[in-house]
Amino acid sequence: MNHYQNKSCLGRFLGLNALFDIKNIVFLVFLSAAGQGAQAAPAPVVTPAAMPAATIAWQQVQSTRSVEGVVQAERQSTVAAQTSGRITQILFRPGDVVKQGQVIMRIDPSVAQQQVAGAQAQVAEAQVALAKAEADRRRYQELLGKGFVSQAQMDAMDSQYRAAQARVQALRAGSSQASTARGFADVTAPYSGVMSALLVEVGETAAPGMPLATGFDPALLRASAQWPQTWVSALQAHPQVWVEVPGQAKWLAASRVQLLPDADPRTHSSELRAYFPPNTTGLLPGQFVRLHVATGTARRLTVPAAAVL
């Protein structure tokens, strides 16, 4: 009984396995067909873009020696006060263009006017004293001729007269100086240029020698760098200098070159100055530049500039 029961159970188990196998086969066939249907569409063909070509070649080019430097103004100065007083007006600010002789700022002339008035009063007083000394001198000369005064008294009177003359001359000079100082209440530009710094503001008190403003002439600029003493012979043989300004495509040719006749004992180099042509634009004092000096030619592998990104 158990034997037949076991055979019946085994048959049912095998029948279930066969059913599962048939389902799995059908599922796999479906997946295969679906996969073949998805791969039926051909992939698009991408044509690579044409790349521009550039030719490199060996050429004879100039070999250079280069140093780093800065732009300087040939004329750069600081205007200082020449009289005392409170600053009442400022007519120009940094960046403004100023013409020679234009008033940059004004200083209250009250103090200078008082000094002029005092000096003129002293001159008037001295002139009165001089007139008295001159009259006394003439009277003593008459008395000396009549024998009423001695020669020593006459000599003393002559000394007083000469002292009065000297005092008048000194006070007149002081009065003239005070009048000149009154004219310095209007601070003017010594030459045409650009104001680069303003060192005072309205309301501050100026004193003689106090810096007020700084300016430079943009028409006359130069580049300055330290040139090693080992390269001096190369500069003497090829005195042409080109200046490279970052951001500008072309180098600027110097109109004049000067190597100062002294050397720094620490760096063993001398100052090299390359002067720009007058009215060169696009440059400012303090700007970074490179100075190049051609020392000959050399064979180099060159690449067109347009091919460099």
C-alpha positions as a LaTeX table, in Angstrom:
\begin{tabular}{lrrr}
\hline
Residue & $x$ (\AA) & $y$ (\AA) & $z$ (\AA) \\
\hline
Met1 & 0.00 & 0.00 & 0.00 \\
Asn2 & 2.82 & 2.31 & 0.84 \\
His3 & 4.61 & 1.41 & $-2.36$ \\
Tyr4 & 1.70 & 2.51 & $-4.53$ \\
Gln5 & 1.17 & 5.62 & $-2.51$ \\
Asn6 & 4.77 & 6.58 & $-3.02$ \\
Lys7 & 4.53 & 6.10 & $-6.79$ \\
Ser8 & 1.42 & 8.26 & $-6.91$ \\
Cys9 & 3.10 & 11.08 & $-5.00$ \\
Leu10 & 6.16 & 10.87 & $-7.21$ \\
Gly11 & 3.99 & 11.14 & $-10.33$ \\
Arg12 & 2.27 & 14.22 & $-9.07$ \\
Phe13 & 5.63 & 15.83 & $-8.20$ \\
Leu14 & 7.04 & 15.09 & $-11.68$ \\
Gly15 & 3.91 & 16.47 & $-13.32$ \\
Leu16 & 4.19 & 19.71 & $-11.39$ \\
Asn17 & 7.88 & 20.07 & $-12.37$ \\
Ala18 & 7.02 & 19.55 & $-16.02$ \\
Leu19 & 4.37 & 22.22 & $-15.84$ \\
Phe20 & 6.83 & 24.68 & $-14.27$ \\
Asp21 & 9.45 & 23.95 & $-16.96$ \\
Ile22 & 6.97 & 24.62 & $-19.77$ \\
Lys23 & 6.04 & 28.01 & $-18.23$ \\
Asn24 & 9.68 & 28.95 & $-17.84$ \\
Ile25 & 10.43 & 28.08 & $-21.44$ \\
Val26 & 7.50 & 30.17 & $-22.71$ \\
Phe27 & 8.66 & 33.15 & $-20.55$ \\
Leu28 & 12.21 & 32.90 & $-21.85$ \\
Val29 & 11.04 & 32.74 & $-25.45$ \\
Phe30 & 8.95 & 35.90 & $-24.86$ \\
Leu31 & 11.92 & 37.77 & $-23.41$ \\
Ser32 & 14.11 & 36.71 & $-26.31$ \\
Ala33 & 11.57 & 37.95 & $-28.85$ \\
Ala34 & 11.17 & 41.24 & $-27.00$ \\
Gly35 & 14.94 & 41.72 & $-26.90$ \\
Gln36 & 15.28 & 41.04 & $-30.61$ \\
Gly37 & 12.51 & 43.53 & $-31.31$ \\
Ala38 & 14.32 & 46.28 & $-29.27$ \\
Gln39 & 17.59 & 45.74 & $-31.15$ \\
Ala40 & 15.95 & 45.90 & $-34.54$ \\
Ala41 & 16.27 & 49.80 & $-34.77$ \\
Pro42 & 19.74 & 50.73 & $-36.14$ \\
Ala43 & 21.89 & 53.18 & $-34.12$ \\
Pro44 & 22.45 & 56.68 & $-35.65$ \\
Val45 & 25.83 & 57.27 & $-37.26$ \\
Val46 & 27.73 & 60.28 & $-35.82$ \\
Thr47 & 30.19 & 61.95 & $-38.18$ \\
Pro48 & 33.14 & 63.54 & $-36.34$ \\
Ala49 & 33.52 & 67.32 & $-36.83$ \\
Ala50 & 36.44 & 68.48 & $-38.95$ \\
Met51 & 39.26 & 69.95 & $-36.83$ \\
Pro52 & 41.35 & 72.87 & $-38.14$ \\
Ala53 & 44.97 & 72.03 & $-38.76$ \\
Ala54 & 48.05 & 74.17 & $-38.20$ \\
Thr55 & 51.54 & 73.66 & $-39.51$ \\
Ile56 & 54.56 & 73.90 & $-37.21$ \\
Ala57 & 57.95 & 74.60 & $-38.70$ \\
Trp58 & 61.54 & 75.37 & $-37.83$ \\
Gln59 & 62.35 & 79.06 & $-38.33$ \\
Gln60 & 65.03 & 81.59 & $-37.48$ \\
Val61 & 63.64 & 83.78 & $-34.72$ \\
Gln62 & 65.11 & 86.46 & $-32.49$ \\
Ser63 & 66.43 & 85.30 & $-29.14$ \\
Thr64 & 65.84 & 87.71 & $-26.27$ \\
Arg65 & 66.73 & 88.33 & $-22.67$ \\
Ser66 & 63.86 & 89.49 & $-20.50$ \\
Val67 & 63.42 & 91.18 & $-17.14$ \\
Glu68 & 60.34 & 92.32 & $-15.22$ \\
Gly69 & 59.75 & 95.97 & $-14.48$ \\
Val70 & 57.20 & 98.70 & $-13.81$ \\
Val71 & 55.93 & 101.80 & $-15.60$ \\
Gln72 & 57.11 & 105.13 & $-14.24$ \\
Ala73 & 56.22 & 108.74 & $-15.00$ \\
Glu74 & 59.11 & 110.96 & $-16.00$ \\
Arg75 & 57.40 & 113.89 & $-14.30$ \\
Gln76 & 55.67 & 113.01 & $-11.05$ \\
Ser77 & 55.59 & 115.44 & $-8.16$ \\
Thr78 & 53.86 & 116.32 & $-4.91$ \\
Val79 & 52.53 & 119.84 & $-4.46$ \\
Ala80 & 53.13 & 121.27 & $-0.96$ \\
Ala81 & 51.63 & 124.24 & 0.83 \\
Gln82 & 53.68 & 127.44 & 0.84 \\
Thr83 & 51.52 & 129.35 & 3.28 \\
Ser84 & 49.49 & 128.69 & 6.42 \\
Gly85 & 45.72 & 128.56 & 6.62 \\
Arg86 & 42.60 & 126.43 & 6.49 \\
Ile87 & 41.78 & 124.67 & 3.22 \\
Thr88 & 38.53 & 126.19 & 1.98 \\
Gln89 & 38.06 & 124.66 & $-1.48$ \\
Ile90 & 39.28 & 121.65 & $-3.49$ \\
Leu91 & 38.65 & 121.95 & $-7.22$ \\
Phe92 & 40.16 & 118.67 & $-8.53$ \\
Arg93 & 40.06 & 115.04 & $-7.42$ \\
Pro94 & 42.23 & 111.97 & $-8.23$ \\
Gly95 & 41.82 & 111.03 & $-11.87$ \\
Asp96 & 41.00 & 114.55 & $-13.03$ \\
Val97 & 43.01 & 116.14 & $-15.83$ \\
Val98 & 44.64 & 119.42 & $-14.78$ \\
Lys99 & 46.15 & 122.08 & $-17.02$ \\
Gln100 & 49.30 & 123.95 & $-16.09$ \\
Gly101 & 48.51 & 126.97 & $-13.92$ \\
Gln102 & 45.00 & 125.87 & $-12.98$ \\
Val103 & 44.02 & 126.31 & $-9.32$ \\
Ile104 & 43.92 & 122.91 & $-7.60$ \\
Met105 & 42.73 & 124.12 & $-4.19$ \\
Arg106 & 42.42 & 127.30 & $-2.16$ \\
Ile107 & 43.74 & 128.11 & 1.31 \\
Asp108 & 42.12 & 130.76 & 3.50 \\
Pro109 & 44.28 & 133.88 & 2.92 \\
Ser110 & 43.31 & 135.57 & 6.20 \\
Val111 & 46.52 & 134.61 & 7.99 \\
Ala112 & 48.65 & 135.69 & 5.02 \\
Gln113 & 46.77 & 138.97 & 4.74 \\
Gln114 & 47.36 & 139.70 & 8.41 \\
Gln115 & 51.05 & 139.01 & 7.94 \\
Val116 & 51.14 & 141.39 & 4.98 \\
Ala117 & 49.38 & 144.11 & 6.97 \\
Gly118 & 51.80 & 143.68 & 9.88 \\
Ala119 & 54.82 & 143.77 & 7.60 \\
Gln120 & 53.61 & 146.92 & 5.85 \\
Ala121 & 53.05 & 148.64 & 9.20 \\
Gln122 & 56.58 & 147.80 & 10.29 \\
Val123 & 57.93 & 149.22 & 7.03 \\
Ala124 & 56.03 & 152.47 & 7.57 \\
Glu125 & 57.38 & 152.74 & 11.12 \\
Ala126 & 60.93 & 152.09 & 9.94 \\
Gln127 & 60.60 & 154.74 & 7.22 \\
Val128 & 59.60 & 157.33 & 9.86 \\
Ala129 & 62.66 & 156.39 & 11.92 \\
Leu130 & 64.84 & 156.64 & 8.82 \\
Ala131 & 63.53 & 160.13 & 8.02 \\
Lys132 & 64.32 & 161.26 & 11.58 \\
Ala133 & 67.82 & 159.74 & 11.40 \\
Glu134 & 68.46 & 161.49 & 8.11 \\
Ala135 & 67.35 & 164.86 & 9.52 \\
Asp136 & 69.51 & 164.39 & 12.63 \\
Arg137 & 72.48 & 163.52 & 10.43 \\
Arg138 & 72.14 & 166.73 & 8.38 \\
Arg139 & 71.86 & 168.82 & 11.56 \\
Tyr140 & 74.97 & 167.19 & 13.04 \\
Gln141 & 76.87 & 167.91 & 9.85 \\
Glu142 & 76.03 & 171.62 & 10.22 \\
Leu143 & 76.99 & 171.57 & 13.90 \\
Leu144 & 80.21 & 169.77 & 13.10 \\
Gly145 & 81.14 & 172.54 & 10.63 \\
Lys146 & 80.57 & 175.13 & 13.36 \\
Gly147 & 82.54 & 173.13 & 15.93 \\
Phe148 & 79.62 & 172.48 & 18.26 \\
Val149 & 79.89 & 168.63 & 18.02 \\
Ser150 & 82.87 & 166.35 & 17.87 \\
Gln151 & 83.77 & 163.98 & 15.07 \\
Ala152 & 82.95 & 161.03 & 17.34 \\
Gln153 & 79.40 & 162.31 & 17.75 \\
Met154 & 79.13 & 162.73 & 14.03 \\
Asp155 & 80.33 & 159.17 & 13.44 \\
Ala156 & 77.74 & 157.86 & 15.90 \\
Met157 & 74.99 & 159.74 & 14.05 \\
Asp158 & 76.18 & 158.26 & 10.74 \\
Ser159 & 75.95 & 154.76 & 12.27 \\
Gln160 & 72.38 & 155.39 & 13.42 \\
Tyr161 & 71.45 & 156.61 & 9.98 \\
Arg162 & 72.92 & 153.53 & 8.24 \\
Ala163 & 71.17 & 151.23 & 10.77 \\
Ala164 & 67.83 & 152.91 & 10.01 \\
Gln165 & 68.43 & 152.40 & 6.28 \\
Ala166 & 69.23 & 148.71 & 6.78 \\
Arg167 & 66.12 & 148.19 & 8.91 \\
Val168 & 63.89 & 149.71 & 6.21 \\
Gln169 & 65.42 & 147.44 & 3.55 \\
Ala170 & 64.97 & 144.35 & 5.73 \\
Leu171 & 61.36 & 145.15 & 6.53 \\
Arg172 & 60.60 & 145.83 & 2.89 \\
Ala173 & 61.96 & 142.40 & 2.00 \\
Gly174 & 59.78 & 140.84 & 4.71 \\
Ser175 & 56.75 & 142.68 & 3.40 \\
Ser176 & 57.44 & 141.47 & $-0.12$ \\
Gln177 & 57.77 & 137.91 & 1.15 \\
Ala178 & 54.47 & 138.20 & 3.01 \\
Ser179 & 52.78 & 139.50 & $-0.14$ \\
Thr180 & 54.18 & 136.56 & $-2.10$ \\
Ala181 & 52.95 & 134.13 & 0.54 \\
Arg182 & 49.48 & 135.64 & 0.23 \\
Gly183 & 49.58 & 134.71 & $-3.47$ \\
Phe184 & 50.30 & 131.09 & $-2.49$ \\
Ala185 & 46.79 & 130.81 & $-1.06$ \\
Asp186 & 45.78 & 129.60 & $-4.54$ \\
Val187 & 47.59 & 126.29 & $-5.08$ \\
Thr188 & 48.20 & 125.82 & $-8.83$ \\
Ala189 & 49.36 & 122.90 & $-11.01$ \\
Pro190 & 53.07 & 123.15 & $-11.94$ \\
Tyr191 & 52.45 & 121.38 & $-15.29$ \\
Ser192 & 49.63 & 119.72 & $-17.22$ \\
Gly193 & 48.84 & 116.18 & $-16.09$ \\
Val194 & 46.57 & 113.95 & $-14.04$ \\
Met195 & 46.02 & 114.16 & $-10.29$ \\
Ser196 & 46.84 & 110.76 & $-8.80$ \\
Ala197 & 46.41 & 111.39 & $-5.07$ \\
Leu198 & 44.73 & 113.95 & $-2.82$ \\
Leu199 & 46.37 & 114.15 & 0.60 \\
Val200 & 44.09 & 116.67 & 2.38 \\
Glu201 & 40.42 & 117.58 & 2.62 \\
Val202 & 38.42 & 120.76 & 3.08 \\
Gly203 & 38.66 & 122.05 & 6.63 \\
Glu204 & 42.19 & 120.84 & 7.35 \\
Thr205 & 44.85 & 123.37 & 8.25 \\
Ala206 & 47.80 & 123.64 & 5.91 \\
Ala207 & 51.29 & 124.68 & 6.93 \\
Pro208 & 54.33 & 125.53 & 4.80 \\
Gly209 & 55.87 & 122.32 & 3.46 \\
Met210 & 52.76 & 120.19 & 4.07 \\
Pro211 & 52.04 & 117.79 & 1.10 \\
Leu212 & 48.68 & 118.52 & $-0.52$ \\
Ala213 & 48.33 & 116.50 & $-3.76$ \\
Thr214 & 50.32 & 114.32 & $-6.16$ \\
Gly215 & 50.15 & 114.28 & $-9.95$ \\
Phe216 & 52.01 & 113.05 & $-13.02$ \\
Asp217 & 52.33 & 113.81 & $-16.71$ \\
Pro218 & 50.82 & 110.89 & $-18.70$ \\
Ala219 & 52.46 & 112.07 & $-21.92$ \\
Leu220 & 55.97 & 111.15 & $-20.72$ \\
Leu221 & 56.28 & 107.58 & $-19.40$ \\
Arg222 & 59.05 & 105.01 & $-19.17$ \\
Ala223 & 59.58 & 101.42 & $-18.06$ \\
Ser224 & 62.14 & 100.68 & $-15.36$ \\
Ala225 & 63.77 & 97.34 & $-14.49$ \\
Gln226 & 66.92 & 95.95 & $-12.92$ \\
Trp227 & 69.36 & 94.70 & $-15.57$ \\
Pro228 & 71.99 & 92.10 & $-14.45$ \\
Gln229 & 75.59 & 93.12 & $-14.95$ \\
Thr230 & 76.28 & 89.83 & $-16.77$ \\
Trp231 & 73.92 & 90.99 & $-19.54$ \\
Val232 & 75.37 & 94.48 & $-19.98$ \\
Ser233 & 77.47 & 93.47 & $-23.01$ \\
Ala234 & 74.38 & 92.00 & $-24.71$ \\
Leu235 & 72.51 & 95.27 & $-24.18$ \\
Gln236 & 75.41 & 97.31 & $-25.52$ \\
Ala237 & 75.56 & 95.14 & $-28.64$ \\
His238 & 71.78 & 95.26 & $-29.19$ \\
Pro239 & 70.43 & 98.45 & $-27.57$ \\
Gln240 & 66.87 & 98.02 & $-28.90$ \\
Val241 & 64.32 & 97.26 & $-26.15$ \\
Trp242 & 60.73 & 96.08 & $-26.52$ \\
Val243 & 58.22 & 96.40 & $-23.71$ \\
Glu244 & 55.56 & 93.75 & $-23.21$ \\
Val245 & 52.40 & 95.02 & $-21.52$ \\
Pro246 & 50.10 & 92.25 & $-20.21$ \\
Gly247 & 46.78 & 92.40 & $-22.00$ \\
Gln248 & 48.17 & 94.05 & $-25.14$ \\
Ala249 & 48.78 & 91.95 & $-28.25$ \\
Lys250 & 51.85 & 93.85 & $-29.52$ \\
Trp251 & 55.08 & 94.77 & $-27.82$ \\
Leu252 & 55.98 & 98.46 & $-27.68$ \\
Ala253 & 59.33 & 99.60 & $-29.06$ \\
Ala254 & 61.23 & 101.96 & $-26.76$ \\
Ser255 & 62.15 & 105.29 & $-28.33$ \\
Arg256 & 65.19 & 105.67 & $-26.08$ \\
Val257 & 67.12 & 103.37 & $-23.74$ \\
Gln258 & 69.22 & 104.37 & $-20.75$ \\
Leu259 & 71.30 & 102.17 & $-18.43$ \\
Leu260 & 72.15 & 104.17 & $-15.31$ \\
Pro261 & 75.89 & 104.24 & $-14.56$ \\
Asp262 & 75.66 & 102.72 & $-11.07$ \\
Ala263 & 75.01 & 99.21 & $-9.74$ \\
Asp264 & 73.32 & 97.77 & $-6.68$ \\
Pro265 & 76.02 & 95.98 & $-4.64$ \\
Arg266 & 73.47 & 93.47 & $-3.34$ \\
Thr267 & 71.86 & 92.42 & $-6.62$ \\
His268 & 74.76 & 93.32 & $-8.94$ \\
Ser269 & 72.37 & 94.97 & $-11.36$ \\
Ser270 & 71.76 & 98.45 & $-12.77$ \\
Glu271 & 68.53 & 100.27 & $-13.52$ \\
Leu272 & 67.44 & 100.00 & $-17.14$ \\
Arg273 & 65.06 & 102.67 & $-18.40$ \\
Ala274 & 63.11 & 102.25 & $-21.62$ \\
Tyr275 & 61.32 & 105.44 & $-22.67$ \\
Phe276 & 57.99 & 105.24 & $-24.48$ \\
Pro277 & 57.17 & 107.53 & $-27.41$ \\
Pro278 & 55.31 & 110.69 & $-26.29$ \\
Asn279 & 51.56 & 110.35 & $-25.68$ \\
Thr280 & 51.61 & 106.54 & $-25.56$ \\
Thr281 & 48.19 & 105.42 & $-24.29$ \\
Gly282 & 47.11 & 102.45 & $-22.19$ \\
Leu283 & 49.85 & 102.80 & $-19.57$ \\
Leu284 & 49.79 & 103.91 & $-15.94$ \\
Pro285 & 52.58 & 104.44 & $-13.39$ \\
Gly286 & 53.15 & 101.31 & $-11.33$ \\
Gln287 & 51.86 & 98.97 & $-14.05$ \\
Phe288 & 53.69 & 95.63 & $-14.46$ \\
Val289 & 55.63 & 95.14 & $-17.72$ \\
Arg290 & 58.39 & 92.96 & $-19.18$ \\
Leu291 & 61.43 & 94.35 & $-20.98$ \\
His292 & 62.90 & 92.29 & $-23.82$ \\
Val293 & 66.28 & 92.84 & $-25.45$ \\
Ala294 & 67.11 & 91.03 & $-28.69$ \\
Thr295 & 70.50 & 89.30 & $-28.45$ \\
Gly296 & 70.62 & 87.58 & $-31.86$ \\
Thr297 & 68.77 & 84.86 & $-33.77$ \\
Ala298 & 68.20 & 81.17 & $-33.10$ \\
Arg299 & 66.50 & 78.23 & $-34.84$ \\
Arg300 & 63.24 & 77.41 & $-33.07$ \\
Leu301 & 60.20 & 75.23 & $-33.70$ \\
Thr302 & 57.34 & 77.69 & $-34.17$ \\
Val303 & 53.56 & 77.33 & $-33.92$ \\
Pro304 & 51.12 & 79.79 & $-35.56$ \\
Ala305 & 49.73 & 82.19 & $-32.99$ \\
Ala306 & 46.16 & 81.50 & $-34.19$ \\
Ala307 & 46.56 & 77.84 & $-33.23$ \\
Val308 & 47.29 & 78.65 & $-29.59$ \\
Leu309 & 44.18 & 78.71 & $-27.42$ \\
\hline
\end{tabular}
